[in-house]
């Protein structure tokens, strides 16, 4: 019986290719636990919430001129279809599973399709529909089609702003700013933080999402009275500013929709401005030695790159081997990962060059991330959050939190800036390595780190008192 089922599966796979203009015959292999991988196949409407297969209608047939619908110049990750059939058990629901990039969520999302495949009562019928789904969906994925298009159309497709709710206008704001190439971390303040807390406030009050015209001083006061004991003062102030940013933006689209600047009823909370926390040279050496002893070798290299390049942790996570150019003694930080949206180089010094060569990372393929992990046979970059826990363990082991509770992964950047200035006494060198726009910005940064005091003319001021 089992052999017969496999024979039917192979027959259906072969019959699918007949009458189609394909470069290669579909290949199919079992990958375990009842899963089959097929070389091509698809879902005609990747952005649909109802993932039932609709061969007579594909939302991809609409215009693809907008940049959020089809971006041929950029390659987005995806995983082709696989069929979950539980050893061809017709009493269970089968699924076609694939992953595609969602331009609304800005991440890869998994999609499962079950209908109309499971409406078929015979093995041959289910296999036939599954093959049709997979063929179309894989073709769409290879053409670069993306998820989330319908969600964006739903948000931006109407001028009836007066009918929108508060959460909906936040979505409108995010979509517009994303099209204007605002950074992901900036947009997360609205898509994650602001919406999350507003939704929780609704839940606590037992109310539905209110119309944008109902956002008044009374509502805002209630929202921030709810937030006051839950968030830190700096977060409180940031959320006040973010809400004001959204409402001002909506008022520009439709003047007078939000009246009387309701956020002005909320006073900002006092926030203590903490100084940047930097390690001294002996602490840096102790951290490197301790992390090495604890087998945190990736952490050591990550911190060394941050220390010598003065780059932000998020920028280091995006580094690839091709970004290192030892022939010119430089590393390029790409604009799409940098805070200022510019491609810029930093210099590789002799000691840093030795660290890079000893690490062996340059033996990897050029398109490999410096810090990565493997999933589903593909390489994914390690985010900076991955290094926070091991660093915390190292600092606790060295009792360094007793010295300064503000030590963090960012401290290696500050430590490198301090050491570079003390070694060169040249603010222009620090400015270039930090990729600052002005020398004034560098001066402010170094003063915040406790430097430049001895160089100040105030040291020699005598006066008459």
N, C-alpha and C positions, 0 to 999 in steps of 0.2 A: 504493500500500500504506500509506504513512504517513498519507495523508488518511483512509483507511478506519479505521485504528487510532484516530485522533482522533475520528472519528464514533462509534465504539463507546464510547469513553470518555465522550463527552457524553451518549450514550443511557443509559449505566449511571448517570451522575450524575443525570439527570432521572428515571429509573425509581425511584431510591432514595427520592425524596420522596413517591411515590404511596402513599396509605393512611396517611400519617403526619401528625399534627397539629403542623405547624411554622409559626412566624410568617412565615418567609420561605423561599423556594425556595433550596436549596443553591447556593452560588456557587463556581465553580472557576476558577482561573487558573494558567497556567504561570509559574513563577518562575525557570526556567533550569536547565541541567544535568540535565534529566530530572525535576525536582521539580515537584509540583503542590500548591497550597494549596487546601484545601477548608474552607468556612465552618463546618461542623460534622461531628462524627464522633468515635469514642472506643474505648477499651479498657475492658472491664468490670471489670478488676481491676488498678488502677494499682499496687498494692503487691506484686504477685506477682513473684517472682524469675524464674519461667518466664513470659515474656511472650507465650506462645501465646494466641490468642483463644479464650475459652470462653463462647460465647453462652448456654449453659444454666446458667451459674453465675457469680455476681458476688459478690465479697467485700464489695462496697458494700451488699449487701442486708441485712447484719447491723446491729445497733443502732449508731447514731451519736451516742450521748449523751455519751460521754467527750470531754473537751476536745481530746485529741490526735487524735481521729478526724474531728471536724467542728467547725469554728470559724466559724460564720456571721458573727460580728461582725467578723472580720478578713479582709481580702482578700489572698489569696496569689497570687503571680505564676504564670502558666502560658503556654505556647504551644500553640495548637491543632495538630491533626494535619496532616501533609503526607505525601504518598506518594512514595517513591523507587522508580522503575520502570525506570531505565536505558533510556529510549526504548522502553518496552514489550518489552524483551528477555526472553523466557520462559526463556532459558538461565541467567539470573542470578537471585539471590535478591532479591525485592522487600522493602521495609520500609515500615511506617508509623511515623513518628517524631513524638514530641511531648515537651514538657517540662512537668513539674509539680513542685509543692513537696513535698519529703520532710520530714515532721515528725520523723523520727528523725535524719536528717543535718542538718536545719535549713538547707537550701539547695534551690535548684531543680535537679532531676536530669533528664537526658535518658533516654527509654525508647524502645527499638526493638521493634517487633512484626513477626515474620516468618511465624509459623504461626497458623492453618492456611492462610493465604493462598497460600503457596508449594506447598502440596500440590495445588492446582488446576493442571491441565495446559493449560487453555485460557485465552485472553486474557479472554474474557467471565467465566469463573469467577473468575479472580484479581481482576478489577475489582469483581465483585459482593461478594466477601468483604472486599476492602479498604474498600469503601463502608460495609459493615456495621460493621466495626471502627471506622472513623473517626466514623461517626454516633454510636455508643454512647459512645466515649471523649470526644469533644467535649462531649456532653451531660453526662457526669460532671464534666468539668473546669469547665463553666459553673455547675454546682451547688455548686462549692467542694470537691469531694472531693480527697483528698490521698494522696500516697505514704507508705509507712513504717508504716502502721497494723498490718500483720501482724507486722512486726519488733518493734514495741512489745508487741503481744499475746504474742509468743513469749517476750519477756523477763519480763513482769510477770504472765503468766497462770498461773503455778504457784507453790505454796507450798513446793515441794521444794527449799529453799535448800541442803540438805545434798548435793544431787546436782549443784549448779552448780559451774562452774570459776571460777578467779580472774577471768578476763576477762569472764565472764558476770555476775559480781556487780558488777563495775565498771559494766557496762551497766545493771544494775538500779539502782544508785546514781544514775547520770546521769539515767535516766528519772524517778525520783522527784524529784530536785532540779529537773529541768526543769519538772515539773508544779508545783513550788513557786516557779516564776518566778525561778530563779537566773540570773545573767547568763551570756551565751554565753562570754565570756572565761574565766569561772570553770570552766564545764563543759569547755572545751577542754583544761584541764589534765589532765582524766581521759580524755576521748575521744581526744585526740591524743597528748599527752606521755607520760602514764603507760602507756597501752596500747601505744604505739609502743615504748617501751624494754623493757617486759616481753616483748613479742613478739620483739624482737631478742635478748633474753637466752635465751628458749626456743630460738631458732634456733642461737645460739652453742653451747648445751649439747646440742642434738639431742634435746630433750624436747618432749612435748606439753603443752598447757595443763593445769595441775594442778587437782585438786579443791580447793575452798575449805578443806576440812578438813585438807589437807596443807600449808597455808601456816603454817609454823612458823619458829622463829628460824634454823634452818639454811638454809632456803630464802631467807629475807629477807637473811641475811648474804651468801649467794652472789650474789643479785641486786644488792646494793649494792656488793659487791666488783667486779662487772662494770661498774657505772656509774661508780665513782670516777674512773677516768682519762678518762672520756668527757664528763663534764658539769662545769660550774662549781660551786663550793661552794654558792652560793645555790640553784641548780637542784637539786643533790643534796639539800639540806635540804628544799626544797619538795616533792620527790617522796617523801621519807620522810614528811613530814606528810600528803601526799595519800593515800598508801597507808594510813596510820593512820586517816585520816578515813573511807575506804571500809570498812575492817575494823571500826571502831567502829560504823559505821552498820549493817552486817550483823549485828553482835552484838546490836544493839538489836532488830532484827527477829526474830532467833532466838538468844537468849542461850546462850553457851557454844559456839557453832559455831566460833569462832576463839579459841584458848586462849593464855593466857600473854603477851598483847600482844607478838607477835614483833618488831614494829618497835622496841621498846625496846632490842633488842640492838645497834642502830645508833646511834652517837653523832653528834650534829650537828657539822658542820665549821665552823671559824671563818670568818666573812665580814666583809670590810672594808666598813663603811658609808660609801658615797660621798655627798658632798654634792651637792645639786642644782646643775647648771651653768646659770648665767644669763649672758646677754650684757649688756654695758653699752650706753648709748645710741649711742655712736659705732659700735660693732660692729653694732647693729641697722640703722643707716643704711647701713653698708657692705654688709651682706648684701642689703638691699632694692635698693640700686643695682646690685650685681653680678648678682643674680638677674634684674633687669629687663633688664640688658645682655645676658644669656644667653637672653632670651626665655622665662623661666620665670614668666610672668605669673600663672598659677594658683597657683604656689608662693608668690608674693609676697602675694596676697590671702589665701591660707590662713593664712600666718604672721601677717599683720596682724589677722585675725579672732581668732586664738589670743591674740595679744599684748594686744588691747584687751578681750576678753571673759573672759580667764583660763580658757577652756574647755579641756578635754582634746581632743587630736587626734581621737579616735574620735567625740566628740560633734559636732565640726565637720563630719565626713564625713556625718553624718545630717541636717545643717541643710537646710531647704527655704526657698524664697523666702517662703512664707507665715509663716515663723517670725520674719521681720523686721517690726517695727512702728515705722516712723519717726515716725508721728503721736504715739506715746507714748514715743519714744526708748528702745525696749527690744527685746530678742531673747528668745524663749522657747526653752529647751532642754528637749526632751521627756523624760519620765520613762523611757520604754522604751529610751532611748539613754544616759541619765545613770547615774552610779555609784550614786546614792542612790534611784533609782526615783521621783523626784518631778519634776513640771513646775515649772520655776523660771525667773524672768526675770533678765537682767542689763541694765545700763544702757548706752545708746549715748551716748558723749560727742561733743562737737562735731567734733573731729578725725576720729574714727571714722566719724561720719555723712558727712563729706566723702568719705572713702575709699569708703564703700558707694555713694554716689550716683555718684561718678566711675567706679566699676567697671562700671556698667550692668546689674548682675544683677537689679535690681528691674524691669527691662523684660521679664523672662521670665515664663512662666505661674506662678501661685502654687504649683502642685504640683510644680514643677521643683526638683531638687536644686541646691544652689549649685555643687557640684563633681560632674560626671557625665561619662559616656561613653555612646555609643549602640552597641547590639548587637541585631541582629535587629529593627531598627526600634523598639526600646524603650530607655528611659532607665535607666541603672544608676548608682548613686552611686560616686564615687571613694573608695576606702579610704585611710586615712592612709599605708599602705605605699607608695602611688603617689608620695608626695612625698619619701620618704626618700632615694632616689638623687639627684634633682636638688639637694636640699639638701646632700648629701654633696659633690657636685661644686662647689657654691658655696663651702662651707667650706674645701675643699682648695685652691681657687683663691685664697682669701684667707689661706691658711696658719693658719687659726684652730684647727685640731686641735693645733698646737704650743702654743697657749695653754692649752687644756683639752681633753683627749681625750674628755671626757664630754658635749661639746656634741651636741645632738640636736634633733629636731623639738619635743620637749617643752620645750626651753629657752626658747621664745618665751612660753610660759605663765609660767614663772618670771621671765623678764625683765619681763613686764608687771606682775607682782605687785610686784617691786622698784620699778619706776618709779612705779606708782600709790601705793605707800606713801611714797616719798620726796617725791612731789608733794603729798600730803595730810597725811602724818603721822597718819593716822586708821586704826587697825586695824579699826574697824567697817566702814569703806568697803571695805577689802580683803576682809573676811569676807563681806560681801554679794555682792561681785562674784565671789568664789571659790565662793560657795554652800556655805560651811562651816556646820556645825551649831552650833559653839561658838566663842567668842572665843579659848579656849585652843587649839583646833585651828589657828586662824589664827596665833596667837603662835608655836606650835611650827614652823609652816611658814615664817614669816618669819625665825625664828632659824636655821633650817636654811639659809636663803639668805644668812646672814651679817648680817642686820639686827638692830635693837633693842639692839645692844651699847652704843651711845653713850647710849641712853635709860636704861640700867640704873643703879640707884642705886649699884651697885658702883663706878662711875666716881669717885664722890665719897667713897668710903670711905678714911679715913686710918688708923685703927687706932693701936696703941701700939707696934708693933715698930720 
